[in-house]
Amino acid sequence: MNGDGTALPAAAPRDGTPAPGGSTAGRSTAAEPARRPAAPPADGEERATEAALRPKGLDGFIGQERVREQLDLVLRAARRRGATADHVLLSGAPGLGKTTLAMIIAAEMEAPLRITSGPAIQHTGDLAAVLASLTGGEILFLDEIHRMSRPAEEMLYLAMEDFRVDVVVGTGLDATAMSLELPPFTLVGATVRAGLLLPPLRDRFGFTGHMEFYDPAELERVVRRSARLLGVEIEPAGAAEIAGRSRGTPRIANRLLRRVRDYAQVTADGVVTREIASAALGVYEVDGRGLDRLDRAVLRALLKLFGGGPVGLATLAVAVGEERETVAEVAEPFLVREGLLARTPRGRTATPAAWAHFGLVPPPGPPPDGLPGAAPE
């Protein structure tokens, strides 16, 4: 659901491709003639491709072995009892498969799936409208659950535990409190910042799974599977080259594969080799370690303009011509995880690995304060 309360069939992709069993989300009725848009959205093909690459069951989901095993036990036990599954909270960085797992949960439980997001629920009335329209056993996927308003979070406590919501109708002396009973449902929440959820809300999830970054071998399997589904001929070395530059994230691996496919079809015979993959990713400014243009700009500014730091985040952002939030949320997490940048009490600091990556020699003297293992600024 895109905020309007529309239910989707189990595991149905958002682009309207048929779900298992033949149903189609958003199918035109017989009374409504089919319409061909004069100018389809430019990203329509990309969305369709992403939907086609999503696995439909836990058996086809690559990686996240521990989460997959634990979730399989939860779902199988619920099916044997003939009950709805416990509420599920999935946390982890973007692109690791949280939305895909929500669709798989609906498919495994043979239940309809409804999709909404935290930013779309800023008032208790928004949440009450969604919850009141749920059917028994339905899966409600709430993406970015940490971005809900606090009053909505508090309403969600009662709904998750007692399957009811209390709403107030009217204002002033005419206000009346009503209690709405809800059918049993399963909430699947996804978040990149689980710590922002109120503890009472976190405690009401029966299963919590943390999604880890993928290792290169797992990403290589993802790339080979996606290439097979896309009809792309790829050599093992080509798949390994793409996987090694994908920052541990399947979504990035699939995106890079599509760009390498385009390059191979235009400049070669369509076969993705290591050489073709390397040349294609060079065109798109993704280096051998997975750093893109913004990552390298941040590191170059830190190394060449500020001598390796420490330097404040705001100053660093101005130096690369980006917003502070862009540097902090897009570039910095990967650079910290790769050990190329450190956040210290005095500011951002380049590590010896960053100097080595650019073939530069760090200035003489003791390392900056906070290296290694410094606390965040």
Secondary structure, 3 states (H helix, E strand, C coil): CCCCCCCECCCCCCCCCCCCCCCCCCCCCCCCCCCCCCCCCCCHHHHHHHHHHCCCCHHHCCCCHHHHHHHHHHHHHHHHHCCCCCCEEEECCCCCCHHHHHHHHHHHHCCCEEEEEHHHCCCHHHHHHHHHCCCCCCEEEEECHHHCCHHHHHHHHHHHHHCEEEEEECCHHHCEEEEEECCCCEEEEEECCHHHCCHHHHHCCCEEEECCCCCHHHHHHHHHHHHHHHCCCECHHHHHHHHHCCCCCHHHHHHHHHHHHHHHHHHCCCCECHHHHHHHHHHCCCCCCCCCHHHHHHHHHHHHHCCCCCECHHHHHHHHCCCHHHHHHHHHHHHHHCCCEEEECCEEEECHHHHHHCCCCCCCCCCCCCCCCCCCC
